Amino acid sequence: MQRFTDQQYLTQDQYKDASNLDARIAIHQRFSTNPQGWFNWVFDTLLKLPAESNVLELGCGSAEMWKECASKIPAGWVITLTDLSDGMLDAAWRNLVTLGRGFKFEQMDAQSIPYGDKTFDVVIANHMLYHVPDREKALAGIKRVLKDDGRLIATTVGNTHMQEMYQLLKRVNTNERPDMFSNPFTLENGLQQLQNVFSQVKRSQYIDNLEVTELEPLIAYIRSSIGVTDLSEEKLDELKKDLTVVLEKEGKIFITKDSGLFEALK
């Protein structure tokens, strides 16, 4: 099983706590060229919802979107945050507990959604459907719990996303697997998967790139990556030296971003 969908690896290693995810979020928050910011862009899509809405997020991670957009959350929303990892739910609770909002937190597998039919106005799957082993089953469950006029907001990445970073990862990885950088749910292949289940699907692109001006956030990203199976410290030291030269000469390291979302209507 590839690491993207290996639930044991995801819950016991990659997402046992928020540290790896935080390292990857940080580089985007600090060095993205689009001033709007990813979480604000996604959240603004949700503002089409009625003032009184029942909201479910699958794979909420550390709930960074809700923390960053806290001032924009309508008072009438009932929000349930779920994740397969207890460690990520703990991080989500810690991020949101001081906001004074009644968020619900539940450990849950997106392949077995336990809520009743037609319960939610929206289901959010933010960069997580590619971690689900049986997406067809998960999507059927999402459709079932959506109200008749409900919708799924599913974000993901495209084929060129962070392509320069993946080249850096390959330089320090001593145990590269054939499926290491394959993604089973992208902006390209995800459209048909959703159209097989939902009546209408719209795809939107988020225009952004990275211009990284510091070395350590790059190294932290590499160390956090799902693509790294056996990190070579010797090769990492060589990479640090090479990147330092680039930063001294160019002042920044450019990394392509290719991300967006699908809005799927029941």
N, C-alpha and C positions, 0 to 999 in steps of 0.2 A: 504493500500500500504506500502511495506517495505521501510525503509529509504534510502536504496541504490538507489532506483529509484524514490523517491518522489521529483519531480522537485521543488515544492514550498519550501520544507524543504531545498533542496540543495542550491537553489539560495538565499533564505531569511535568512538562518541560517548557515548551514555548510560552504558554499562557498560565503557568502555575501561579504567577503573580503579574503585576503590571509593568515590571521593569523593562522587558523587551519591547512591549508596545509603546511605552513612554519614550524610549530612545528613538523609535521611528517617528512618533508624532512630533517630537521636539525638533527634528531637522526640518520638517515641513513648516512648523510654526515660526521658526527663526529665519528661514532662508527662502521661503516661497516668494515669487515675484508678484503674484496676484494679491493686492492688499485686502480684498474682501475676506479671504481665509476660507478653507475648505468647510469647516463646521458651520460657519455662517451661511455659506452657499446652500448646503444641504438643508439646514434648518429653515431657510427662507422658502424652500419648496413646501415645507410642512405648514406654513402659515396660511395656506389655502384652506386648511381644515376649519370646520365650525368652531365657534368659541367653546362649545361643550362637546368634547371629543374623547373617545376611549382609544388610547395609544399603546401599542405593543412594540417594543424593540427586541429583536433577537440578536444574540451575540453583542451585548452592549459594551463589552470591554470595560474600560475604566470610566465610562460615561462622560468622557471629555466634552462631547458636543453639548450635553445638557449643562455642564458646568460653565462652558464658554458662553452659551446663549441663554443663561438663566433669566436675564432681565426681559427676554422676549417671550417666555413661556406663558401662554394664556392661563388665567386663574382657573378656568373651567375644564382644563384637560386632566384626565385621569391617566397616569403614565405607569406602565408596568415594564420594568427592565429585567431582562433575562440573559443568562449566559450559561454555557456548559461548565465553565470553570468557577469553582467556589472562590478561588483567589482573585479572579477578575471581578466577581460580584462584591467582594470585600473592598477592593479598590474603588469600585463605583460608589458604594455606600460612603466611603471615606471622603470622596470628592463632593458628594451631594448633601451629606447630613447637615451641614451648616446652613443650607439654603432655606430651611423651614418649609419645604414642600413635601407633600405626602407621596413620594415615590414608592412604588412597590418593587421589591427585589425578589426574584425567584430563580433558583437553579433549574435549568431546563435544557433538553436536547431539542433542537429545532426540527428534528425528524419526528418528534412525538409531542406536538403542541397540545396541552391538556385542557384548553379552554373550549367553551361551548360554541356552537355554530353562530355565525353572524354577531360576534361580540365586539369587534374592533372597527373603528373608522379607518385606521391606517396601521400597517405593519411595516416596521423599518428593519432593513437588513443592511447595515453599513459595513462594507468590506468584510463580509463574513460568509456569503453563500458558497464561495470557493472552498471553504473548510467543511462543508456538509457532504458526507459520503453519498447519501441518497437524496439528491436535490429534487428529483421528481416527486418523491414522497413529501419532502418538506414544502415544496410549492403547492402541492395539493392541500396540505394542512393549512397553509397560509390562506389560500383561497376559501377554505371552509370557515375559518374564524373571522373573515372579513364580512362586514355588512354588505348588503346588495350594492351600495354605491361606494364601497370601500376601495382602498388601493394599497398596493405594495410600493414602497420606495426602496429600491435595491441599488446600492452603490458598488462600484468595482473599478478595476483598472483596465487599460487597453494593452495591446501587444508591445508597445514601445515604452511603457511606463518604467522609469528608472533604469533604462537600458545601460547607461554608463555605469551605474552602481553595480549592476549584475556582472559587468566585465571586471570590476574591482573585486567582487566576491569570488569570481573564478580564479583570480590570481592567488588568493590566500587559502583556497579550499583544497585540501589534500585528498579528499574522498568524495569527489563529485559523482553524483548519481544521474542517470539519464533523465529522470523526471524532476530534477532539482528545481528548475525554473519554469516548469509547466504550470499553467493555471487553468483549471477546469471551468471557470465562470468569469469571462472577460466581457468588455464592451463589444467585442466581435462575436464570440460564440454564445454569449448570454441571451442575446435577443431572441433567437429561435427557441431556446429553452423556456423562456417566459411566454412566448407566443403560443406554445403548445398547451398552456394552462389558462392564460388570461385573455379576455376579449380584446383589449387594446393595450399596446405597449409603446411608450414614447421614450426615446433615448436622448439625453442631454449631456453635452461635453463641458467639463470645467477647464477653462484655459489657464494654465499655470506652468511654471518651471521652477527649478531650484538654482540659485547662485550662491554656493556655499563658500564662505570666506574664512572658515576655521577648520582645523584638522580634526580635532577630537570628536565633534559630532559625527563626522564621517566614519571614524573608527568605531564609535559606539553603535552606529547603524549596522555596520558590518558584523560586529559581535552579536547583535540581536537577531540576525536574519535567520529565517527558516532555511534558507539555502546553504547555510554553513553547517557541515556535518563534522568536520575534523579540522579545526582552525590551526594553521601553521603560524606560530609566533615568529619564526624566522622570516617567512614570506611577508608577514604583516609588518615587521620592522622595515623590510625593503620597500614595501608599499608606502609606509609613512614617509620615508626619505624622498621617494619620487613625488608624492603629493605635496610635500613641503616645498620642493623645487617649483612645482606648478603654481602654488599659491604665492610664492615670492615673486615669480615672473608675471603671472596673469592677475593676481589679486583675488581670484575666485575660481571655483570649479563648477562648470555648468552641468546640470543633470536634467534630462528630459522628464517631464511629467505628462501622463496620459491617463486621465481619470474622468469619471462622470457617473451618471445615475440613470436607472430605468424607473419610469413611473408606469406601473401596470394596473389597469382597472379591472375589477372583477367582472 
